[in-house]
Amino acid sequence: MQPPHPKIWLSFDQQLELLKTRGLHISDDAKATEYLARIGYYRLSGYFYAMRERNGNIIGDHFKSGAGFQDAVLLYIFDKKLRLLVLDALERIEIALRVDVSHHLGRLDKFAYRNPDLLHHSFSKTTSDQHSRHTDWLNKHEQLIKRSKEEFILHNKVKYGLPLPIWVACEVWDFGCLSTLFGGMKENDQDAVAQKYGIRNGRIFASWLRSLNYLRNICAHHSRLWNRNITVQPKLPPASDTAWVGIFGEKHKARCFLLLYLCRHLLKVINPQSSWPQRMKQHLSDFPDLTHLGLNLKGMGVPDDWENHWA
């Protein structure tokens, strides 16, 4: 018999009282209860977490002196706006890269995405269960085609049948689908696309797409971003090739600021007139004043003197 789960259901008022017993200052009980009812204790707990006392690497239940409920709300609002800005950039990046990949492969063969001979051998290599990463990718791709309600997809299916040319089919790809196919391309084809963005090595660029897909999933699922530990980290080109790489050390790779910088780098090519870099810079500059809790932009992996490098 499974032992009883230690967590118990608490009303919103009881949740508020629990926070008080742990030392969190609450200036307006009614407003705090409203936030708990609208956002949820568990989602806010990700922001409470950074405000709790530490003993070395151990984080306790009690809050740091001076921590307030409103501090967590300010962090939550900052993070929400951060994710929206990131999604704005990723939409443009995803659309541009769909064109880059489909245009490049389409020149080789309108159905290049189906042809193992036009992809890297490791991507199309069949395993003992008669599967390959390419087969798995095609299965996902076909499901996206099947589910699509876009009129141009239906038109092409009815008039010309399946399969669809890559420049049509790419319009149903999500970022994960795009990233996986790019990772399965031949090295010279990866390099050709990457070089458009000033990156000589297409394998490095493939790692950027994997990281940005990870970033997109965080934002699309409304998960905490600002001080998140980034587990899908991008490789970086040598600083001799890409000067801004020099401001990032190993300690910065596990936080999201590096991924924001990748977005900035790509948007500078996709749309040099975009206001996104300025809007993001302003948002980062508006980080709430939480110095009494020891919280600042460094929790995002922001290097010293970052503003002078974010032109």
N, C-alpha and C positions, 0 to 999 in steps of 0.2 A: 504493500500500500504506500502510495506517495505521501511524504510528510506534508503537512499544511504549509502553504506559502506564507512567509512572514509578513508580507505587505498586506495592509488592510485598507478598505475603502474609507475615505475621509470626505466629509462635506467641505465646501469651499471655506466656510467659517473655521472648520477644524484645521484645514490646511494653513490658513492664516495664523492661527494660534500656534501651530507647530513651528512656523517660521519665526514667530516672536520668541518662543522658548529657546530657539537657537541663536538669538541675538540680533536678528534682522530688525532694523528700525523701520517702522511703518507709520507714516504721518497721517494717512487718510485710509481708514479701514474700508470704507465703502468703495473707494476707487480701487484699492488693491484687490478686494474681492471681485470686483467687476473684471479686472485683468485676468484673475485666475479662472473666472467663468468663461471668458472669451478666448484666451490664449492657451490656458491649461498649465497646471503646476509642472508637469513633466517637461514641457517645452521650455518654460521659463527656468527650470532647474539647470539647464545648460549654461545659462547666464549667471545664476546664483553660484554655480560651481566655482567660477573664477574669483568669487568674493569670499570664499570660505578660508578659514585658518589652515595653515600648513605646518607640519612638523617634518622637515626634510621633504621626502617624496610622498609623505602620507597626508592626504587631505581629510580634515575632520568634518564633523557635522556643523560646528559652530562658525558663525560669520566673523570676519575681521571687524575690529572696532571701527565704528562709523559707517558700516555698510547699511544701505537703505534699499527698500523695495524699488524706489524710483530709479536707483542706479541700474538695477537689472532691466527695468523698462527702457531706459535710455540706450543700453547696450543692445537690447532686442530691436529697437527702432533703427539704430545705426546699422545693424546686421541685415535687417530687412531691406533697407535702401541699398546696401552694398550688393546684395544678391540680385536685386532688380537691375542695377547698373551692369553687373556681370552678364546677366542674361541678354541684355541689350547688345553687348559686344559679341557674345557668342552666337547670336542669331546671324549677325553680319558675317562673322568668320565662317560659320557652317555653310551659309549660302555661297560665299565666294569659293570655298574649297570644293564644294560639290561641282561647281563649274570647272575649276582647275583640273580635278581628277577625271571627270567625265569627258572633258575636251581633249585631255592628253591621251587617255586610253581609247577614246572613240576614234581618234585618228588612226590607231592601229587596227581596230576592228569595232564595228558598231555594237557587237556583243562581247567585247573584251572581258567583261566581268564574269562571263560564263566559261571562258576559255582558259584552262589550266596552263596551257603553253605560254600564255601571255602574262602569267603571274609567277611569283617566286616559287621555286620547287618545294620549299619547306611549307608553304601555305597550302599547296595542293597535294602534299604527300599523304598517301592513305595509310592509316594506322591499322592495327590488327583487327579492329572491329569494323573495318571497311569505311571508316569515316575520315574526313580530313577537315581542317579548319575552313577550307574553301567550301566544302559541302555544307557544313554547319552554317556558314555565312549565307550561302544560296538559299537554304531553307528559311532563314530569317527574312531574307530579301523577298522571297516569294510570298511569305505571309504578309509583309508590308504591302506588296502589290495587290494581294487578294483583299485586304481590308480597306484599301484606299477608296475613297468616294470622290476623289478629284475628277472633274469632268474631262480634263485632258488625258488622264489615265484611262478612263472608260472609253473615250473616243478612240484612242490608239488601240486598245484591246479589241474593240468591235471592228474597226476599219482595217487594221493591219495584223491583228492577232498577237500572240505571244511567241517568243520573248520580245520585250521592248528594247529599243536602242538605248544605250547607256545614258545619253543626254536627256532622255525621257524618264528612264527608270530611276535616275539619281534623285529625282524630285520627291521620292517617298523615303529616302534614306534619313535616318536620324543620325545624331552625331556619332553614336556607337557604331552604327553600320558603316559610316564613312571612315571612321578611324580604323576599323578592322580591315576594310578593303585596302586602305592606304598602306597599312602594315604588311599586307600580303602582296604588294606590288614588287616588281623587280627593282633592284637597287638603282639602276640607271634611270628608271621612270620616277622613283621616289626623289632622286636627286634633282631631276628636271623641274618637278613641282616645287621642291624646297628652295631651290635657287631663286625662284621668283620672290621669295621672302628674305633673301640675303643669307640663307643657311645652306652651306655647301653639302652637308651630310644629311641625306634623306632619312637615315635611321634615327638621328637626333630629332628630326622634324616629326617622325612617326611617334616618338616618345612625347612630344609636345601635344599631339592630337589625343593620345591616350590620357594625358593629364587633364587636358581641357574637357574631354568627355566626362572624366571623373568630377571635375568642377561643375560641369553642367548638371550632372545628376544630383549633386549636393544642392544646387540652387533650385532645380525643378521640384525637389521634394521638400523645399522650405526648411532645410536643415541648417544648423548653426555653421557659420563659415568663418567669422572674423579670427578666432584663435584655434581653429580646428587643426588637428594633426593630419597633414596631407600624406597619405600612404602611397599614392600613385604619383611619384615624383618625376619630373622631366629631366632628361639629360641636357647638358648645356654645351654649346660650341666653345672652342677656345676663345679667350678674351682678345687674342690677336685677330680673330675673324669678326667678333661682335663685341664692341668695346664695353657695353653696359654690363656684360657678364661679370666684369671685375668687381662690381659692388656687392656681389652675392657670395657669401661663404657657405660652408656646409650647414651651419646652423639655420640658415635662411630657407633651405630647401623643404623643410617640413612644415612650412606655413604658407598661407595663401597669397602673400604679396608677390612672390615670384610668378605665380600664375596670372596675377593681374598684369604684371609686366609683360608676360607673353602676349596677352590680349592687346596691350598697347603696341607692342612691336608689330603684330600682324595687322592691326587697324591702320597703322602708319602707311602700310603698303596698299591695303584694300581701299581706304578712303582717307587720304592725307588731310583733307579738310574737316574730318570728323571732330566734333566738340567733345567726344567721349573722354579723351585723356584729361582735358581740363575739368570736366564734370567729376571724374573719378578723383582727381587731385583735390578738388574742392571738398568732396565728401570726406576724404581721408583727413583733411585739415579740420573738419568739423567733428572729429572724434570727441565724444563727451569727456568732460573734465572729471576723471576718476583717479587723480593722482593720490587722493587720500586712501585709495585701495591698492596703489601700486600698479594700476592698469593703464596701458597706453598702446600706441601703435606697434610697439615692439612685440606685443602678443600676436601680431599678424606677420611677424618676420620682416618688418620694415627696417632697412639698414639706416645707419646714421647718414644725415645729409641727403636723404632720399629726394627731397623736393628739387634739389639742384640737378638731379639726374632724370627727373620726370618732366622733360621739356615738352 
